[in-house]
């Protein structure tokens, strides 16, 4: 693994959630996922009821995470691309994930796990404070 890939993995390990992207029925989609980094691989936990894991299984996916809402002065974003496979996590991996949510969109959370071996990693960073604080206006 290159130094850049190690750096990307180290950054990913700083946040618990990210987004997985692939296509489903020829349309692109993004889905939130919990992740852990284990042995140079990324293990994802998603809600099975959506069926997104079926579209990801055996397919090339992109997985990204960031600290953009953190308020830190150095912002970063990482993206990994690789093939995802549905797996049964080890006991140690389950402990790293910790407890899942009780409900997702009003349904009881039903976890499904995928392991992704990244083939490509990209890191982007931004430093400095913005001139103005942006607020959403309703």
DRENDO-1510 file (C-alpha; in Angstrom, 1 decimal, always signed):
<recs>
REC; n; res; u; v; w
REC; 1; UNK; +0.0; +0.0; +0.0 .
REC; 2; UNK; +1.4; +3.4; -1.0 .
REC; 3; UNK; +1.9; +6.2; +1.6 .
REC; 4; UNK; -1.0; +8.0; +0.0 .
REC; 5; UNK; -3.3; +5.0; +0.5 .
REC; 6; UNK; -2.2; +4.7; +4.1 .
REC; 7; UNK; -2.9; +8.3; +4.7 .
REC; 8; UNK; -6.4; +7.9; +3.1 .
REC; 9; UNK; -7.1; +4.9; +5.4 .
REC; 10; UNK; -5.9; +6.8; +8.4 .
REC; 11; UNK; -8.3; +9.7; +7.6 .
REC; 12; UNK; -11.2; +7.3; +7.0 .
REC; 13; UNK; -10.6; +5.8; +10.4 .
REC; 14; UNK; -11.3; +9.2; +12.0 .
REC; 15; UNK; -15.0; +9.3; +11.1 .
REC; 16; UNK; -17.6; +6.5; +11.5 .
REC; 17; UNK; -19.9; +7.1; +8.5 .
REC; 18; UNK; -19.6; +7.7; +4.8 .
REC; 19; UNK; -21.4; +7.1; +1.5 .
REC; 20; UNK; -21.2; +4.2; -0.9 .
REC; 21; UNK; -22.0; +4.9; -4.6 .
REC; 22; UNK; -22.8; +2.5; -7.4 .
REC; 23; UNK; -25.6; +2.0; -9.8 .
REC; 24; UNK; -28.9; +0.1; -9.3 .
REC; 25; UNK; -31.0; -0.7; -12.3 .
REC; 26; UNK; -28.7; +1.5; -14.5 .
REC; 27; UNK; -29.2; +4.6; -12.2 .
REC; 28; UNK; -26.6; +5.9; -9.8 .
REC; 29; UNK; -27.2; +6.1; -6.1 .
REC; 30; UNK; -25.6; +7.1; -2.8 .
REC; 31; UNK; -26.3; +5.4; +0.5 .
REC; 32; UNK; -25.1; +6.1; +4.0 .
REC; 33; UNK; -23.0; +3.4; +5.6 .
REC; 34; UNK; -21.1; +2.8; +8.8 .
REC; 35; UNK; -17.5; +1.7; +8.2 .
REC; 36; UNK; -14.4; +0.3; +9.9 .
REC; 37; UNK; -10.9; -0.1; +8.6 .
REC; 38; UNK; -9.4; -3.6; +9.1 .
REC; 39; UNK; -6.2; -4.9; +7.6 .
REC; 40; UNK; -6.2; -2.5; +4.7 .
REC; 41; UNK; -9.8; -3.2; +3.8 .
REC; 42; UNK; -13.0; -1.2; +4.5 .
REC; 43; UNK; -15.9; -3.1; +6.0 .
REC; 44; UNK; -19.3; -1.5; +5.6 .
REC; 45; UNK; -22.5; -1.9; +7.6 .
REC; 46; UNK; -25.8; -0.9; +5.9 .
REC; 47; UNK; -29.5; -1.4; +6.3 .
REC; 48; UNK; -30.5; -4.6; +4.4 .
REC; 49; UNK; -34.1; -3.5; +3.8 .
REC; 50; UNK; -33.2; -1.0; +1.2 .
REC; 51; UNK; -31.5; -3.7; -1.0 .
REC; 52; UNK; -28.6; -1.5; -1.8 .
REC; 53; UNK; -26.2; -4.3; -0.8 .
REC; 54; UNK; -27.4; -6.5; -3.6 .
REC; 55; UNK; -26.5; -3.9; -6.2 .
REC; 56; UNK; -23.0; -3.5; -4.5 .
REC; 57; UNK; -22.2; -7.1; -4.1 .
REC; 58; UNK; -19.6; -8.1; -6.7 .
REC; 59; UNK; -19.6; -4.7; -8.2 .
REC; 60; UNK; -17.1; -1.9; -8.3 .
REC; 61; UNK; -18.2; +0.8; -5.9 .
REC; 62; UNK; -16.9; +4.1; -4.6 .
REC; 63; UNK; -16.9; +4.8; -0.9 .
REC; 64; UNK; -16.3; +8.3; +0.4 .
REC; 65; UNK; -16.2; +10.0; +3.8 .
REC; 66; UNK; -15.1; +13.5; +5.0 .
REC; 67; UNK; -14.9; +15.8; +7.9 .
REC; 68; UNK; -16.7; +18.7; +6.1 .
REC; 69; UNK; -19.1; +19.5; +8.9 .
REC; 70; UNK; -16.6; +19.1; +11.7 .
REC; 71; UNK; -15.6; +22.8; +12.1 .
REC; 72; UNK; -11.9; +21.8; +11.9 .
REC; 73; UNK; -9.7; +24.3; +10.1 .
REC; 74; UNK; -8.3; +21.5; +7.9 .
REC; 75; UNK; -11.1; +19.9; +5.9 .
REC; 76; UNK; -10.6; +16.6; +4.0 .
REC; 77; UNK; -12.4; +14.2; +1.9 .
REC; 78; UNK; -11.4; +10.6; +0.9 .
REC; 79; UNK; -12.7; +8.3; -1.8 .
REC; 80; UNK; -11.9; +4.7; -2.4 .
REC; 81; UNK; -12.8; +2.6; -5.4 .
REC; 82; UNK; -12.9; -1.2; -5.4 .
REC; 83; UNK; -15.1; -4.3; -5.5 .
REC; 84; UNK; -17.5; -4.9; -2.6 .
REC; 85; UNK; -18.6; -8.3; -1.4 .
REC; 86; UNK; -21.2; -9.3; +1.2 .
REC; 87; UNK; -19.5; -10.9; +4.2 .
REC; 88; UNK; -20.2; -12.2; +7.7 .
REC; 89; UNK; -18.0; -10.0; +9.9 .
REC; 90; UNK; -15.8; -11.5; +12.6 .
REC; 91; UNK; -16.6; -11.1; +16.3 .
REC; 92; UNK; -13.8; -8.5; +16.5 .
REC; 93; UNK; -15.2; -6.6; +13.6 .
REC; 94; UNK; -18.6; -6.5; +15.1 .
REC; 95; UNK; -17.1; -5.1; +18.3 .
REC; 96; UNK; -15.4; -2.3; +16.3 .
REC; 97; UNK; -18.7; -1.4; +14.7 .
REC; 98; UNK; -20.5; -1.0; +18.0 .
REC; 99; UNK; -24.2; -1.0; +18.3 .
REC; 100; UNK; -26.3; +0.0; +15.3 .
REC; 101; UNK; -29.3; +2.3; +15.2 .
REC; 102; UNK; -32.6; +0.9; +16.5 .
REC; 103; UNK; -34.5; +2.1; +13.5 .
REC; 104; UNK; -33.8; +3.3; +9.9 .
REC; 105; UNK; -36.6; +5.3; +8.3 .
REC; 106; UNK; -39.0; +3.9; +10.8 .
REC; 107; UNK; -38.0; +0.2; +10.2 .
REC; 108; UNK; -36.1; -2.0; +12.6 .
REC; 109; UNK; -32.4; -1.9; +11.6 .
REC; 110; UNK; -31.4; -5.1; +9.8 .
REC; 111; UNK; -27.6; -4.9; +9.3 .
REC; 112; UNK; -25.8; -6.3; +6.3 .
REC; 113; UNK; -22.0; -6.2; +5.9 .
REC; 114; UNK; -19.7; -5.8; +2.9 .
REC; 115; UNK; -16.0; -5.9; +2.6 .
REC; 116; UNK; -14.3; -3.6; +0.1 .
REC; 117; UNK; -10.6; -3.9; -0.9 .
REC; 118; UNK; -9.8; -0.5; -2.2 .
REC; 119; UNK; -7.9; -0.4; -5.6 .
REC; 120; UNK; -7.7; +3.4; -5.8 .
REC; 121; UNK; -7.7; +6.0; -3.1 .
REC; 122; UNK; -8.0; +9.8; -3.4 .
REC; 123; UNK; -7.5; +12.4; -0.7 .
REC; 124; UNK; -8.6; +16.1; -1.1 .
REC; 125; UNK; -7.9; +18.7; +1.6 .
REC; 126; UNK; -8.8; +22.3; +2.1 .
REC; 127; UNK; -7.2; +24.6; +4.7 .
REC; 128; UNK; -8.0; +28.1; +5.9 .
REC; 129; UNK; -11.2; +29.6; +7.2 .
REC; 130; UNK; -13.9; +30.8; +4.9 .
REC; 131; UNK; -14.5; +34.5; +4.8 .
REC; 132; UNK; -18.1; +34.1; +5.6 .
REC; 133; UNK; -20.2; +31.6; +7.5 .
REC; 134; UNK; -23.0; +30.3; +5.4 .
REC; 135; UNK; -26.4; +29.6; +6.8 .
REC; 136; UNK; -29.4; +27.9; +5.3 .
REC; 137; UNK; -32.4; +30.2; +4.9 .
REC; 138; UNK; -35.8; +28.6; +5.1 .
</recs>
